[in-house]
Amino acid sequence: MVLFCGYSMSDGQEKILVGVIGRAHGVHGAVRVCTENDGLLRSKKVYLGSEQDEYSVRHAGRNGRFVTLELEGVDDRDQAAALTGLEVRIDRSSLKKLKNSFYVCDLIGLSICDESGHVWGRVDAVMPSGAHDLLRYVRPNGGTGLVPFVSAYVGQIDMEAGTIQVQADWMSELDAVYEQ
């Protein structure tokens, strides 16, 4: 499984959150992005910040656990440094097709159901945490909840049916906590 934690739609094209700009790299305007996403290496454009400003990628290269990017219009270290902390998104089409697996962002929109078919909610975000990712879901009453994305709580994921199976007993206890 490959981890990507968020997505958004812009102009009908899905944008995948792949990292955050850590700092400037060198003196010619490159930036370092902490990411495990090799889709960033294939992407011809990136979208930065909450406004998702589009930049063409002149060059992308792996540098240890970082990807260095050279972007059109970012020509010196000061311009690159001004981008520090901005989220980096790429077009969904930049990601490799996976067989018998999925990207975490594919979980967004799936229904959380138990063995009996009871729907507890719909995943609206996958959030990283210290030990494991958390599935944030919108409950039928409009509230939200969190399910640890670990095999102790999450069972089969059926991408075709659009469901994530969870244990009914555990979800009942969790739901009671959210009702308080």
C-alpha positions in Angstrom: 0.0 0.0 0.0 1.3 3.5 -0.9 0.5 6.4 1.4 -1.1 9.6 0.1 -3.2 11.5 2.6 -5.5 13.9 0.7 -7.0 15.0 -2.5 -9.0 17.8 -3.9 -10.7 18.5 -7.2 -9.7 21.5 -9.4 -11.0 22.0 -12.9 -12.4 18.5 -12.8 -8.9 17.0 -12.3 -8.2 15.2 -9.1 -5.2 16.6 -7.2 -3.2 14.3 -4.8 -1.4 15.7 -1.8 2.1 14.3 -1.9 4.2 16.4 0.5 5.2 19.7 1.8 8.1 21.9 0.7 10.8 21.7 3.4 13.2 24.3 2.3 15.2 25.7 -0.5 17.9 23.5 -2.1 21.0 25.0 -3.5 21.3 28.6 -4.9 19.4 28.2 -8.2 15.8 28.1 -6.9 15.3 24.4 -6.3 13.1 23.2 -3.4 13.2 20.0 -1.3 10.0 18.0 -0.7 9.8 15.3 1.9 7.9 12.6 0.2 7.9 8.9 -0.5 5.9 9.5 -3.7 7.7 8.7 -6.9 4.7 10.1 -8.8 6.2 13.5 -8.1 9.3 12.5 -10.1 7.0 11.9 -13.2 4.8 14.9 -12.8 5.2 17.7 -15.3 3.4 20.2 -13.1 2.7 20.7 -9.4 0.2 22.7 -7.4 1.4 24.6 -4.4 -0.4 25.9 -1.3 -4.0 26.2 -0.5 -4.7 28.2 -3.7 -3.1 25.3 -5.6 -0.9 27.7 -7.8 0.3 25.7 -10.8 4.0 25.5 -11.5 5.7 23.6 -14.4 8.4 21.3 -13.3 11.8 21.8 -15.1 13.5 19.0 -13.3 12.7 16.5 -10.5 15.2 14.2 -8.8 15.4 11.9 -5.9 17.8 13.0 -3.1 17.6 10.4 -0.3 14.2 10.6 1.3 13.6 14.0 -0.5 12.6 14.9 -4.0 14.2 18.1 -5.3 12.2 20.2 -7.7 13.2 22.9 -10.1 10.1 24.9 -11.0 9.5 27.4 -13.8 9.6 30.9 -12.5 11.5 30.0 -9.3 15.1 31.1 -10.2 16.9 31.8 -7.0 17.2 30.7 -3.4 15.1 33.6 -2.0 12.2 32.7 -4.3 12.5 29.0 -3.4 12.7 29.9 0.4 9.4 31.8 0.1 7.7 28.5 -0.9 8.8 26.7 2.4 5.9 25.0 4.1 3.5 24.9 1.1 1.7 21.7 0.4 2.6 20.0 -2.9 -0.1 18.3 -5.0 0.1 16.5 -8.3 -2.5 15.4 -10.9 -3.9 11.9 -10.1 -2.9 10.9 -13.6 0.8 11.1 -12.5 0.4 8.1 -10.2 1.3 4.6 -11.5 -1.6 2.2 -11.9 -1.5 -0.4 -9.1 -2.5 -4.1 -9.4 -4.0 -5.8 -6.3 -3.4 -2.7 -4.2 -4.6 0.8 -3.8 -3.6 4.3 -2.8 -4.8 5.5 0.6 -6.5 8.4 -1.2 -8.7 5.8 -2.8 -10.3 5.2 0.6 -11.8 8.7 0.6 -15.5 8.4 -0.2 -15.8 4.7 0.8 -18.6 3.6 3.2 -17.6 2.2 6.6 -19.8 -0.8 7.1 -20.0 -3.7 9.5 -20.5 -7.4 8.7 -24.3 -7.0 8.8 -24.2 -4.2 6.2 -24.9 -1.4 8.7 -23.3 1.9 7.4 -21.5 3.8 10.1 -20.4 6.6 7.8 -18.3 7.7 4.8 -14.6 8.3 4.8 -13.8 12.0 4.2 -10.1 12.0 5.1 -7.1 9.8 5.9 -5.0 11.4 8.6 -1.5 10.4 9.5 -0.8 9.9 13.2 2.1 8.7 15.3 1.5 4.9 15.1 -0.8 4.5 12.1 -3.2 6.4 9.8 -6.7 7.2 11.0 -9.8 7.1 8.8 -11.9 10.1 9.5 -15.5 9.5 8.6 -18.8 11.5 8.5 -21.5 9.8 10.6 -25.0 9.6 9.2 -26.1 12.2 11.8 -23.5 14.7 10.5 -20.9 14.2 13.2 -17.4 12.8 12.6 -15.5 9.9 13.9 -12.0 8.3 13.7 -11.2 4.7 13.0 -7.6 3.5 13.4 -6.5 2.1 10.0 -5.1 -1.2 11.5 -6.2 -4.8 10.9 -7.5 -5.1 14.5 -10.4 -2.7 13.5 -10.5 -2.6 9.8 -11.3 -5.8 7.8 -11.8 -6.3 4.1 -11.7 -3.3 1.8 -13.8 -3.7 -1.3 -12.9 -1.0 -3.8 -15.6 -2.2 -6.3 -18.4 -2.2 -3.7 -17.0 1.0 -2.2 -16.9 -0.4 1.3 -14.5 -0.8 4.3 -15.6 -3.5 6.7 -15.3 -2.8 10.4 -16.3 -4.9 13.5 -19.9 -4.1 14.6 -19.2 -4.6 18.4 -16.3 -2.2 18.4 -18.1 0.4 16.2 -21.1 0.3 18.5 -18.8 1.1 21.5 -17.1 3.9 19.5 -20.4 5.3 18.3 -21.6 5.5 21.9 -18.5 7.6 22.7 -19.2 10.0 19.8 -22.9 10.3 20.9 -21.8 11.8 24.2 
